[in-house]
Each structure stands twice: as C-alpha cells, then as structure tokens.
Amino acid sequence: MKTSSAKGKGRRACKKAQEELLRVFPSLEPDDIRVTPSGVPGEDLQLSPAARRLFPYQVECKNVEKLNIWEAFEQAKTHGDYTPLLVYTRNRSDMMVTLRFEDFLKLFQGGNGGREEEDKAPLYKVREEDQSS
C-alpha cells in the first residue's frame, strides 16, 4: 500500500470517530473536534476546551489490518496529560477502543462518565434480580 493510501485510510478512521463524537455530544460544533493533519505529532483528534470537558480523552486512531495494540496504546499515552484512548478499526470491521481498565471503571464511579449533563439516564441498568441479592 502506498503511503498516501495508508494515510488516507487512517484519516477515514479519524473522521468516523469525529462524526460519532459530534453525534453523541450534540452541543458541540464541528470546530470543537478537529482531525489532526497526518504527519503532525500528538493526538489525532484535537479537542476544544468545551469538548475536553465532555470527553476527557486523548485519542490515537488506527485503521490497519494488523495492529500491535500495546505499541499503539503506548503512542496514545505520549500525547499529553489526559486519559489515553486508542480507537481502531480495519476493513469491514466495527470500530473498537482500548482503554486502561482503571479508566474504564471510572466511567461507572459517579459523575457523568463524560456524558452531557442533560443526559441523566444511567450508564447501565441493574436487573431486579441483581438488586435483591
């Protein structure tokens, strides 16, 4: 695969992540989440302060057929002081994420889990039989 094709493929993953975040956070404007040009060091999605308050992650996007998750996640960790998040996909596959387990658990420990304030629905629903035990 030519370098330009590989970069285009990676950019498509970033655009998809950007579109999905804008869909989940309707109060954000397209300028609040920008896809970083390829070749620029740092996170793949640049977030405005408003976006960072709702989504406190530094994102590394990958769109490859074979991925070394450990290496890619290490790259995500180098992008700054926010929670690293690896977003990845490959041809004809769902988009996936990798997050440290401790950061995953924080989503369920009070707060809004990075969601908009007007969204008061719980992150998960406890079944009745689980509550009685």
DOGU-134549 format. One record per atom (N, C-alpha, C): residue number from 0; residue in three letters; atom name; x, y, z. Coordinates in Angstrom, 2 decimals. Atoms other than C-alpha are relative to their C-alpha. Layout:
% residues N
+-----+-----+------+---------+---------+---------+
|   n | res | atom |       u |       v |       w |
+-----+-----+------+---------+---------+---------+
| NUM | ala |   CA |       X |       Y |       Z |
...
+-----+-----+------+---------+---------+---------+
//
This chain:
% residues 133
+-----+-----+------+---------+---------+---------+
|   n | res | atom |       u |       v |       w |
+-----+-----+------+---------+---------+---------+
|   0 | met |    N |    0.85 |   -1.18 |    0.00 |
|   0 | met |   CA |    0.00 |    0.00 |    0.00 |
|   0 | met |    C |    0.89 |    1.24 |    0.00 |
|   1 | lys |    N |   -0.75 |   -1.23 |    0.07 |
|   1 | lys |   CA |    1.31 |    3.44 |   -0.91 |
|   1 | lys |    C |   -0.21 |    0.80 |    1.29 |
|   2 | thr |    N |    0.07 |   -0.81 |   -1.21 |
|   2 | thr |   CA |    2.00 |    5.86 |    1.94 |
|   2 | thr |    C |   -1.22 |    0.91 |   -0.01 |
|   3 | ser |    N |    1.15 |   -0.91 |    0.08 |
|   3 | ser |   CA |   -0.65 |    8.27 |    0.71 |
|   3 | ser |    C |   -1.31 |   -0.76 |    0.23 |
|   4 | ser |    N |    1.20 |    0.82 |   -0.22 |
|   4 | ser |   CA |   -3.26 |    5.47 |    0.67 |
|   4 | ser |    C |   -0.14 |   -0.37 |    1.47 |
|   5 | ala |    N |    0.03 |    0.36 |   -1.41 |
|   5 | ala |   CA |   -2.33 |    4.39 |    4.19 |
|   5 | ala |    C |   -0.42 |    1.20 |    0.86 |
|   6 | lys |    N |    0.37 |   -1.20 |   -0.76 |
|   6 | lys |   CA |   -2.60 |    7.96 |    5.47 |
|   6 | lys |    C |   -1.48 |    0.34 |   -0.21 |
|   7 | gly |    N |    1.41 |   -0.24 |    0.28 |
|   7 | gly |   CA |   -5.98 |    8.35 |    3.77 |
|   7 | gly |    C |   -0.89 |   -0.95 |    0.77 |
|   8 | lys |    N |    0.75 |    1.00 |   -0.75 |
|   8 | lys |   CA |   -7.20 |    5.15 |    5.39 |
|   8 | lys |    C |   -0.05 |    0.39 |    1.49 |
|   9 | gly |    N |   -0.03 |   -0.45 |   -1.39 |
|   9 | gly |   CA |   -6.09 |    6.43 |    8.81 |
|   9 | gly |    C |   -0.87 |    1.23 |    0.23 |
|  10 | arg |    N |    0.82 |   -1.21 |   -0.10 |
|  10 | arg |   CA |   -7.76 |    9.78 |    8.18 |
|  10 | arg |    C |   -1.49 |   -0.34 |    0.01 |
|  11 | arg |    N |    1.41 |    0.43 |    0.01 |
|  11 | arg |   CA |  -11.06 |    7.98 |    7.43 |
|  11 | arg |    C |   -0.42 |   -0.47 |    1.39 |
|  12 | ala |    N |    0.31 |    0.44 |   -1.36 |
|  12 | ala |   CA |  -10.93 |    6.36 |   10.89 |
|  12 | ala |    C |   -0.17 |    1.19 |    0.93 |
|  13 | cys |    N |    0.09 |   -1.21 |   -0.83 |
|  13 | cys |   CA |  -10.33 |    9.75 |   12.49 |
|  13 | cys |    C |   -1.30 |    0.75 |   -0.29 |
|  14 | lys |    N |    1.24 |   -0.70 |    0.37 |
|  14 | lys |   CA |  -13.23 |   11.32 |   10.55 |
|  14 | lys |    C |   -1.22 |   -0.73 |    0.57 |
|  15 | lys |    N |    1.11 |    0.79 |   -0.54 |
|  15 | lys |   CA |  -15.55 |    8.48 |   11.61 |
|  15 | lys |    C |   -0.11 |    0.22 |    1.52 |
|  16 | ala |    N |    0.01 |   -0.25 |   -1.44 |
|  16 | ala |   CA |  -14.54 |    8.94 |   15.27 |
|  16 | ala |    C |   -0.52 |    1.41 |    0.29 |
|  17 | gln |    N |    0.46 |   -1.38 |   -0.16 |
|  17 | gln |   CA |  -15.07 |   12.70 |   14.94 |
|  17 | gln |    C |   -1.52 |    0.10 |   -0.19 |
|  18 | glu |    N |    1.44 |   -0.04 |    0.29 |
|  18 | glu |   CA |  -18.54 |   12.22 |   13.40 |
|  18 | glu |    C |   -0.81 |   -0.63 |    1.13 |
|  19 | glu |    N |    0.73 |    0.69 |   -1.07 |
|  19 | glu |   CA |  -19.61 |    9.77 |   16.12 |
|  19 | glu |    C |    0.02 |    0.82 |    1.29 |
|  20 | leu |    N |   -0.05 |   -0.84 |   -1.20 |
|  20 | leu |   CA |  -18.42 |   12.06 |   18.93 |
|  20 | leu |    C |   -0.93 |    1.20 |   -0.13 |
|  21 | leu |    N |    0.91 |   -1.14 |    0.21 |
|  21 | leu |   CA |  -20.30 |   15.00 |   17.41 |
|  21 | leu |    C |   -1.45 |   -0.44 |    0.07 |
|  22 | arg |    N |    1.37 |    0.52 |   -0.10 |
|  22 | arg |   CA |  -23.40 |   12.82 |   17.18 |
|  22 | arg |    C |   -0.38 |   -0.23 |    1.46 |
|  23 | val |    N |    0.28 |    0.31 |   -1.41 |
|  23 | val |   CA |  -23.15 |   11.74 |   20.84 |
|  23 | val |    C |   -0.07 |    1.27 |    0.84 |
|  24 | phe |    N |   -0.01 |   -1.27 |   -0.73 |
|  24 | phe |   CA |  -22.46 |   15.31 |   22.04 |
|  24 | phe |    C |   -0.54 |    1.10 |   -0.91 |
|  25 | pro |    N |    0.59 |   -0.94 |    0.95 |
|  25 | pro |   CA |  -24.92 |   17.44 |   20.05 |
|  25 | pro |    C |    0.26 |    1.47 |    0.33 |
|  26 | ser |    N |   -0.28 |   -1.40 |   -0.34 |
|  26 | ser |   CA |  -23.98 |   20.63 |   21.94 |
|  26 | ser |    C |    1.33 |    0.47 |   -0.60 |
|  27 | leu |    N |   -1.29 |   -0.37 |    0.59 |
|  27 | leu |   CA |  -20.54 |   20.55 |   20.28 |
|  27 | leu |    C |   -0.14 |    0.37 |   -1.47 |
|  28 | glu |    N |   -0.06 |   -0.42 |    1.40 |
|  28 | glu |   CA |  -19.78 |   22.25 |   16.99 |
|  28 | glu |    C |    1.12 |   -0.78 |   -0.70 |
|  29 | pro |    N |   -1.08 |    0.71 |    0.71 |
|  29 | pro |   CA |  -17.63 |   20.65 |   14.26 |
|  29 | pro |    C |    1.40 |    0.53 |    0.32 |
|  30 | asp |    N |   -1.31 |   -0.56 |   -0.35 |
|  30 | asp |   CA |  -14.79 |   23.04 |   15.21 |
|  30 | asp |    C |    0.49 |   -0.46 |    1.37 |
|  31 | asp |    N |   -0.40 |    0.45 |   -1.33 |
|  31 | asp |   CA |  -14.78 |   21.57 |   18.74 |
|  31 | asp |    C |    0.81 |   -1.29 |   -0.05 |
|  32 | ile |    N |   -0.76 |    1.24 |    0.18 |
|  32 | ile |   CA |  -13.34 |   18.28 |   17.44 |
|  32 | ile |    C |    0.58 |    0.02 |   -1.40 |
|  33 | arg |    N |   -0.66 |   -0.08 |    1.30 |
|  33 | arg |   CA |  -10.80 |   18.55 |   14.65 |
|  33 | arg |    C |    0.92 |   -1.19 |   -0.22 |
|  34 | val |    N |   -0.92 |    1.07 |    0.38 |
|  34 | val |   CA |   -8.95 |   15.80 |   12.84 |
|  34 | val |    C |    1.35 |    0.65 |   -0.28 |
|  35 | thr |    N |   -1.34 |   -0.53 |    0.18 |
|  35 | thr |   CA |   -5.22 |   16.50 |   13.07 |
|  35 | thr |    C |    0.54 |   -0.45 |   -1.36 |
|  36 | pro |    N |   -0.59 |    0.42 |    1.28 |
|  36 | pro |   CA |   -3.45 |   16.51 |    9.68 |
|  36 | pro |    C |    1.03 |   -1.10 |    0.23 |
|  37 | ser |    N |   -0.96 |    1.09 |   -0.16 |
|  37 | ser |   CA |   -1.37 |   13.38 |    9.14 |
|  37 | ser |    C |    1.42 |    0.57 |   -0.04 |
|  38 | gly |    N |   -1.37 |   -0.47 |   -0.08 |
|  38 | gly |   CA |    2.28 |   13.83 |    9.96 |
|  38 | gly |    C |    0.23 |    0.98 |    1.13 |
|  39 | val |    N |   -0.12 |   -0.93 |   -1.12 |
|  39 | val |   CA |    1.55 |   16.26 |   12.79 |
|  39 | val |    C |    0.07 |   -0.83 |    1.28 |
|  40 | pro |    N |   -0.09 |    0.79 |   -1.22 |
|  40 | pro |   CA |    2.72 |   14.89 |   16.15 |
|  40 | pro |    C |   -1.12 |    0.34 |    0.98 |
|  41 | gly |    N |    1.03 |   -0.22 |   -1.01 |
|  41 | gly |   CA |    0.27 |   14.49 |   19.01 |
|  41 | gly |    C |   -1.25 |   -0.79 |   -0.30 |
|  42 | glu |    N |    1.24 |    0.75 |    0.12 |
|  42 | glu |   CA |   -3.26 |   13.26 |   19.37 |
|  42 | glu |    C |   -0.65 |    0.20 |   -1.37 |
|  43 | asp |    N |    0.61 |   -0.03 |    1.34 |
|  43 | asp |   CA |   -5.30 |   12.50 |   16.25 |
|  43 | asp |    C |   -1.26 |    0.86 |   -0.05 |
|  44 | leu |    N |    1.16 |   -0.88 |   -0.06 |
|  44 | leu |   CA |   -8.37 |   14.45 |   17.40 |
|  44 | leu |    C |    0.33 |    1.14 |    0.96 |
|  45 | gln |    N |   -0.24 |   -1.17 |   -0.83 |
|  45 | gln |   CA |   -7.80 |   17.97 |   18.67 |
|  45 | gln |    C |   -1.34 |    0.46 |    0.56 |
|  46 | leu |    N |    1.25 |   -0.36 |   -0.65 |
|  46 | leu |   CA |  -10.47 |   18.89 |   21.21 |
|  46 | leu |    C |    0.07 |    1.42 |    0.56 |
|  47 | ser |    N |    0.10 |   -1.32 |   -0.61 |
|  47 | ser |   CA |  -11.58 |   22.38 |   22.20 |
|  47 | ser |    C |   -0.19 |   -0.18 |    1.50 |
|  48 | pro |    N |    0.27 |    0.11 |   -1.44 |
|  48 | pro |   CA |  -11.91 |   23.15 |   25.93 |
|  48 | pro |    C |   -1.42 |   -0.52 |    0.29 |
|  49 | ala |    N |    1.38 |    0.47 |   -0.21 |
|  49 | ala |   CA |  -15.68 |   22.57 |   25.65 |
|  49 | ala |    C |   -0.09 |   -1.51 |   -0.27 |
|  50 | ala |    N |    0.01 |    1.43 |    0.31 |
|  50 | ala |   CA |  -15.14 |   19.17 |   24.02 |
|  50 | ala |    C |    0.77 |   -0.79 |    1.05 |
|  51 | arg |    N |   -0.82 |    0.70 |   -0.99 |
|  51 | arg |   CA |  -12.45 |   18.24 |   26.54 |
|  51 | arg |    C |   -0.76 |   -0.18 |    1.32 |
|  52 | arg |    N |    0.81 |    0.15 |   -1.22 |
|  52 | arg |   CA |  -14.87 |   18.88 |   29.44 |
|  52 | arg |    C |   -0.96 |   -1.18 |   -0.12 |
|  53 | leu |    N |    0.94 |    1.09 |    0.21 |
|  53 | leu |   CA |  -17.32 |   16.40 |   27.92 |
|  53 | leu |    C |    0.68 |   -1.33 |   -0.29 |
|  54 | phe |    N |   -0.70 |    1.20 |    0.45 |
|  54 | phe |   CA |  -14.78 |   13.93 |   26.57 |
|  54 | phe |    C |    1.48 |    0.14 |    0.37 |
|  55 | pro |    N |   -1.35 |   -0.27 |   -0.50 |
|  55 | pro |   CA |  -11.59 |   13.99 |   28.67 |
|  55 | pro |    C |    1.04 |   -1.05 |   -0.41 |
|  56 | tyr |    N |   -0.91 |    1.02 |    0.51 |
|  56 | tyr |   CA |   -9.52 |   11.67 |   26.47 |
|  56 | tyr |    C |    0.93 |    0.59 |   -1.05 |
|  57 | gln |    N |   -0.90 |   -0.31 |    1.11 |
|  57 | gln |   CA |   -6.51 |   11.97 |   24.19 |
|  57 | gln |    C |   -0.04 |   -1.21 |   -0.91 |
|  58 | val |    N |    0.36 |    1.08 |    0.92 |
|  58 | val |   CA |   -7.27 |    9.92 |   21.11 |
|  58 | val |    C |    1.10 |   -0.28 |   -1.02 |
|  59 | glu |    N |   -0.86 |    0.49 |    1.07 |
|  59 | glu |   CA |   -5.00 |    7.87 |   18.89 |
|  59 | glu |    C |   -0.86 |   -0.91 |   -0.87 |
|  60 | cys |    N |    0.82 |    0.79 |    0.92 |
|  60 | cys |   CA |   -6.79 |    6.46 |   15.81 |
|  60 | cys |    C |    0.88 |   -0.85 |   -0.91 |
|  61 | lys |    N |   -0.72 |    0.90 |    0.90 |
|  61 | lys |   CA |   -5.62 |    3.48 |   13.78 |
|  61 | lys |    C |   -1.01 |   -0.69 |   -0.90 |
|  62 | asn |    N |    0.82 |    0.73 |    0.95 |
|  62 | asn |   CA |   -7.09 |    1.89 |   10.66 |
|  62 | asn |    C |    0.94 |   -0.92 |   -0.78 |
|  63 | val |    N |   -0.95 |    0.94 |    0.59 |
|  63 | val |   CA |   -4.91 |   -1.12 |    9.88 |
|  63 | val |    C |   -0.53 |   -1.42 |    0.13 |
|  64 | glu |    N |    0.44 |    1.39 |   -0.04 |
|  64 | glu |   CA |   -5.41 |   -4.81 |    9.19 |
|  64 | glu |    C |    0.63 |   -0.76 |    1.16 |
|  65 | lys |    N |   -0.69 |    0.62 |   -1.14 |
|  65 | lys |   CA |   -2.84 |   -5.91 |   11.77 |
|  65 | lys |    C |    0.48 |    1.11 |    0.91 |
|  66 | leu |    N |   -0.32 |   -1.07 |   -0.94 |
|  66 | leu |   CA |   -2.39 |   -3.82 |   14.90 |
|  66 | leu |    C |    0.68 |   -0.56 |    1.23 |
|  67 | asn |    N |   -0.63 |    0.30 |   -1.27 |
|  67 | asn |   CA |    0.04 |   -4.09 |   17.77 |
|  67 | asn |    C |   -0.64 |    0.94 |    1.01 |
|  68 | ile |    N |    0.76 |   -0.84 |   -0.93 |
|  68 | ile |   CA |   -2.35 |   -2.80 |   20.45 |
|  68 | ile |    C |    0.90 |    0.63 |    1.05 |
|  69 | trp |    N |   -0.87 |   -0.50 |   -1.07 |
|  69 | trp |   CA |    0.38 |   -2.43 |   23.07 |
|  69 | trp |    C |    0.81 |    1.20 |   -0.49 |
|  70 | glu |    N |   -0.79 |   -1.08 |    0.58 |
|  70 | glu |   CA |    2.53 |   -0.27 |   20.80 |
|  70 | glu |    C |   -0.87 |    1.22 |   -0.30 |
|  71 | ala |    N |    0.90 |   -1.10 |    0.33 |
|  71 | ala |   CA |   -0.40 |    1.83 |   19.61 |
|  71 | ala |    C |   -0.50 |    0.70 |    1.26 |
|  72 | phe |    N |    0.46 |   -0.63 |   -1.24 |
|  72 | phe |   CA |   -1.64 |    2.38 |   23.16 |
|  72 | phe |    C |    1.12 |    0.80 |    0.65 |
|  73 | glu |    N |   -1.14 |   -0.77 |   -0.50 |
|  73 | glu |   CA |    1.85 |    3.46 |   24.24 |
|  73 | glu |    C |    0.10 |    1.34 |   -0.74 |
|  74 | gln |    N |   -0.01 |   -1.25 |    0.77 |
|  74 | gln |   CA |    1.69 |    6.03 |   21.44 |
|  74 | gln |    C |   -1.09 |    0.94 |    0.51 |
|  75 | ala |    N |    1.10 |   -0.84 |   -0.52 |
|  75 | ala |   CA |   -1.68 |    7.28 |   22.76 |
|  75 | ala |    C |    0.38 |    0.63 |    1.33 |
|  76 | lys |    N |   -0.39 |   -0.51 |   -1.32 |
|  76 | lys |   CA |   -0.15 |    7.71 |   26.23 |
|  76 | lys |    C |    0.97 |    1.16 |   -0.10 |
|  77 | thr |    N |   -0.99 |   -1.07 |    0.14 |
|  77 | thr |   CA |    2.52 |   10.07 |   24.89 |
|  77 | thr |    C |   -0.59 |    1.34 |   -0.41 |
|  78 | his |    N |    0.60 |   -1.21 |    0.57 |
|  78 | his |   CA |    0.04 |   12.67 |   23.65 |
|  78 | his |    C |   -0.34 |    1.09 |    1.00 |
|  79 | gly |    N |    0.32 |   -1.06 |   -0.95 |
|  79 | gly |   CA |   -0.48 |   14.57 |   26.88 |
|  79 | gly |    C |   -0.38 |   -0.55 |    1.36 |
|  80 | asp |    N |    0.33 |    0.32 |   -1.39 |
|  80 | asp |   CA |   -1.93 |   14.52 |   30.37 |
|  80 | asp |    C |   -1.41 |   -0.54 |    0.18 |
|  81 | tyr |    N |    1.36 |    0.51 |   -0.12 |
|  81 | tyr |   CA |   -5.44 |   13.29 |   29.60 |
|  81 | tyr |    C |    0.00 |   -1.52 |   -0.13 |
|  82 | thr |    N |    0.13 |    1.45 |    0.05 |
|  82 | thr |   CA |   -6.72 |    9.72 |   29.64 |
|  82 | thr |    C |    0.22 |   -0.48 |   -1.44 |
|  83 | pro |    N |   -0.24 |    0.50 |    1.37 |
|  83 | pro |   CA |   -5.30 |    7.84 |   26.63 |
|  83 | pro |    C |   -1.10 |   -0.95 |   -0.45 |
|  84 | leu |    N |    1.03 |    0.83 |    0.60 |
|  84 | leu |   CA |   -7.80 |    6.19 |   24.32 |
|  84 | leu |    C |    0.45 |   -0.38 |   -1.40 |
|  85 | leu |    N |   -0.36 |    0.50 |    1.32 |
|  85 | leu |   CA |   -6.94 |    4.01 |   21.35 |
|  85 | leu |    C |   -1.29 |   -0.38 |   -0.72 |
|  86 | val |    N |    1.16 |    0.29 |    0.83 |
|  86 | val |   CA |   -9.63 |    3.93 |   18.63 |
|  86 | val |    C |    0.54 |   -0.66 |   -1.26 |
|  87 | tyr |    N |   -0.56 |    0.71 |    1.14 |
|  87 | tyr |   CA |   -9.07 |    1.39 |   15.90 |
|  87 | tyr |    C |   -1.08 |   -0.80 |   -0.74 |
|  88 | thr |    N |    0.87 |    0.79 |    0.86 |
|  88 | thr |   CA |  -10.71 |   -0.45 |   13.05 |
|  88 | thr |    C |    0.85 |   -0.62 |   -1.10 |
|  89 | arg |    N |   -0.61 |    0.54 |    1.20 |
|  89 | arg |   CA |   -9.87 |   -2.42 |    9.94 |
|  89 | arg |    C |   -1.10 |   -0.15 |   -1.03 |
|  90 | asn |    N |    0.99 |    0.12 |    1.06 |
|  90 | asn |   CA |  -11.63 |   -3.10 |    6.66 |
|  90 | asn |    C |   -1.16 |   -0.90 |    0.43 |
|  91 | arg |    N |    1.22 |    0.77 |   -0.25 |
|  91 | arg |   CA |  -15.20 |   -4.33 |    7.08 |
|  91 | arg |    C |   -0.15 |   -0.47 |    1.45 |
|  92 | ser |    N |    0.11 |    0.33 |   -1.43 |
|  92 | ser |   CA |  -15.00 |   -4.31 |   10.90 |
|  92 | ser |    C |   -0.53 |    1.18 |    0.78 |
|  93 | asp |    N |    0.47 |   -1.05 |   -0.90 |
|  93 | asp |   CA |  -16.53 |   -2.40 |   13.75 |
|  93 | asp |    C |    1.17 |    0.82 |    0.53 |
|  94 | met |    N |   -0.99 |   -0.83 |   -0.66 |
|  94 | met |   CA |  -14.67 |    0.46 |   15.34 |
|  94 | met |    C |    0.07 |   -0.44 |    1.46 |
|  95 | met |    N |   -0.22 |    0.48 |   -1.36 |
|  95 | met |   CA |  -13.17 |   -0.58 |   18.69 |
|  95 | met |    C |    0.81 |    1.04 |    0.78 |
|  96 | val |    N |   -0.84 |   -0.86 |   -0.84 |
|  96 | val |   CA |  -11.49 |    1.16 |   21.63 |
|  96 | val |    C |    0.76 |   -0.84 |    1.01 |
|  97 | thr |    N |   -0.77 |    0.57 |   -1.10 |
|  97 | thr |   CA |   -8.81 |    0.26 |   24.13 |
|  97 | thr |    C |    0.21 |    1.11 |    1.01 |
|  98 | leu |    N |   -0.08 |   -0.92 |   -1.12 |
|  98 | leu |   CA |   -8.78 |    1.94 |   27.49 |
|  98 | leu |    C |    0.57 |   -0.78 |    1.17 |
|  99 | arg |    N |   -0.49 |    0.69 |   -1.20 |
|  99 | arg |   CA |   -6.89 |    1.11 |   30.69 |
|  99 | arg |    C |   -1.21 |   -0.40 |    0.84 |
| 100 | phe |    N |    1.12 |    0.51 |   -0.79 |
| 100 | phe |   CA |   -9.14 |   -0.96 |   32.96 |
| 100 | phe |    C |   -0.38 |    0.98 |    1.10 |
| 101 | glu |    N |    0.30 |   -0.97 |   -1.06 |
| 101 | glu |   CA |   -8.85 |    1.59 |   35.78 |
| 101 | glu |    C |   -0.76 |    1.20 |   -0.54 |
| 102 | asp |    N |    0.72 |   -1.11 |    0.62 |
| 102 | asp |   CA |  -10.03 |    4.32 |   33.40 |
| 102 | asp |    C |   -1.40 |   -0.42 |   -0.41 |
| 103 | phe |    N |    1.32 |    0.55 |    0.33 |
| 103 | phe |   CA |  -12.88 |    2.11 |   32.21 |
| 103 | phe |    C |   -0.89 |    0.00 |    1.25 |
| 104 | leu |    N |    0.80 |    0.05 |   -1.23 |
| 104 | leu |   CA |  -14.05 |    1.64 |   35.82 |
| 104 | leu |    C |   -0.44 |    1.38 |    0.45 |
| 105 | lys |    N |    0.37 |   -1.38 |   -0.37 |
| 105 | lys |   CA |  -14.07 |    5.42 |   36.36 |
| 105 | lys |    C |   -1.31 |    0.43 |   -0.68 |
| 106 | leu |    N |    1.25 |   -0.34 |    0.68 |
| 106 | leu |   CA |  -16.94 |    5.58 |   33.86 |
| 106 | leu |    C |   -1.22 |   -0.34 |    0.85 |
| 107 | phe |    N |    1.11 |    0.48 |   -0.81 |
| 107 | phe |   CA |  -19.11 |    3.83 |   36.45 |
| 107 | phe |    C |    0.04 |    0.49 |    1.43 |
| 108 | gln |    N |   -0.15 |   -0.49 |   -1.36 |
| 108 | gln |   CA |  -17.92 |    5.59 |   39.60 |
| 108 | gln |    C |   -0.50 |    1.44 |    0.10 |
| 109 | gly |    N |    0.55 |   -1.35 |   -0.15 |
| 109 | gly |   CA |  -20.28 |    8.55 |   39.92 |
| 109 | gly |    C |    0.28 |    0.86 |   -1.21 |
| 110 | gly |    N |   -0.22 |   -0.93 |    1.09 |
| 110 | gly |   CA |  -20.10 |   11.58 |   37.74 |
| 110 | gly |    C |   -0.86 |   -0.35 |   -1.20 |
| 111 | asn |    N |    0.81 |    0.24 |    1.19 |
| 111 | asn |   CA |  -21.47 |   11.61 |   34.25 |
| 111 | asn |    C |    0.70 |   -0.88 |   -1.01 |
| 112 | gly |    N |   -0.70 |    0.90 |    0.92 |
| 112 | gly |   CA |  -18.91 |    9.32 |   32.66 |
| 112 | gly |    C |    0.34 |    0.66 |   -1.32 |
| 113 | gly |    N |   -0.34 |   -0.71 |    1.22 |
| 113 | gly |   CA |  -18.06 |   12.02 |   30.13 |
| 113 | gly |    C |   -1.19 |    0.34 |   -0.87 |
| 114 | arg |    N |    1.20 |   -0.27 |    0.79 |
| 114 | arg |   CA |  -21.67 |   12.46 |   29.02 |
| 114 | arg |    C |   -0.54 |    1.39 |    0.30 |
| 115 | glu |    N |    0.58 |   -1.32 |   -0.18 |
| 115 | glu |   CA |  -23.62 |   15.67 |   28.64 |
| 115 | glu |    C |   -0.90 |    0.03 |    1.22 |
| 116 | glu |    N |    0.76 |   -0.14 |   -1.24 |
| 116 | glu |   CA |  -25.34 |   16.98 |   31.76 |
| 116 | glu |    C |   -1.48 |   -0.30 |   -0.18 |
| 117 | glu |    N |    1.43 |    0.22 |    0.18 |
| 117 | glu |   CA |  -28.82 |   16.83 |   30.26 |
| 117 | glu |    C |   -0.35 |   -1.48 |   -0.16 |
| 118 | asp |    N |    0.22 |    1.44 |    0.13 |
| 118 | asp |   CA |  -28.38 |   13.08 |   29.72 |
| 118 | asp |    C |    0.10 |   -0.62 |    1.38 |
| 119 | lys |    N |    0.02 |    0.50 |   -1.38 |
| 119 | lys |   CA |  -29.42 |   11.80 |   33.15 |
| 119 | lys |    C |   -0.23 |   -1.50 |    0.09 |
| 120 | ala |    N |    0.22 |    1.45 |   -0.02 |
| 120 | ala |   CA |  -30.04 |    8.17 |   32.15 |
| 120 | ala |    C |    1.25 |   -0.69 |    0.54 |
| 121 | pro |    N |   -1.17 |    0.70 |   -0.53 |
| 121 | pro |   CA |  -27.77 |    5.70 |   33.97 |
| 121 | pro |    C |    0.82 |   -0.62 |   -1.13 |
| 122 | leu |    N |   -0.88 |    0.62 |    0.99 |
| 122 | leu |   CA |  -24.78 |    4.28 |   32.12 |
| 122 | leu |    C |   -0.37 |   -1.46 |   -0.22 |
| 123 | tyr |    N |    0.43 |    1.39 |    0.11 |
| 123 | tyr |   CA |  -26.12 |    0.80 |   32.80 |
| 123 | tyr |    C |   -1.20 |   -0.19 |    0.90 |
| 124 | lys |    N |    1.20 |    0.26 |   -0.79 |
| 124 | lys |   CA |  -29.28 |   -0.67 |   34.25 |
| 124 | lys |    C |    0.20 |   -1.30 |    0.78 |
| 125 | val |    N |   -0.13 |    1.17 |   -0.84 |
| 125 | val |   CA |  -29.18 |   -3.07 |   37.19 |
| 125 | val |    C |   -1.29 |   -0.80 |   -0.09 |
| 126 | arg |    N |    1.18 |    0.85 |    0.07 |
| 126 | arg |   CA |  -31.52 |   -6.02 |   36.77 |
| 126 | arg |    C |   -0.58 |   -0.17 |    1.39 |
| 127 | glu |    N |    0.67 |    0.15 |   -1.28 |
| 127 | glu |   CA |  -34.10 |   -6.52 |   39.52 |
| 127 | glu |    C |    0.55 |   -1.17 |    0.80 |
| 128 | glu |    N |   -0.51 |    1.15 |   -0.73 |
| 128 | glu |   CA |  -32.76 |   -9.96 |   40.41 |
| 128 | glu |    C |    1.39 |    0.27 |    0.58 |
| 129 | asp |    N |   -1.30 |   -0.34 |   -0.54 |
| 129 | asp |   CA |  -29.28 |   -8.43 |   40.92 |
| 129 | asp |    C |   -0.14 |    0.88 |    1.24 |
| 130 | gln |    N |    0.19 |   -0.89 |   -1.13 |
| 130 | gln |   CA |  -30.66 |   -5.85 |   43.37 |
| 130 | gln |    C |   -0.44 |   -0.77 |    1.25 |
| 131 | ser |    N |    0.54 |    0.73 |   -1.15 |
| 131 | ser |   CA |  -32.33 |   -8.46 |   45.63 |
| 131 | ser |    C |    1.06 |   -0.87 |    0.67 |
| 132 | ser |    N |   -1.00 |    0.88 |   -0.60 |
| 132 | ser |   CA |  -29.12 |  -10.44 |   46.25 |
| 132 | ser |    C |    0.83 |    0.70 |    1.04 |
+-----+-----+------+---------+---------+---------+
//
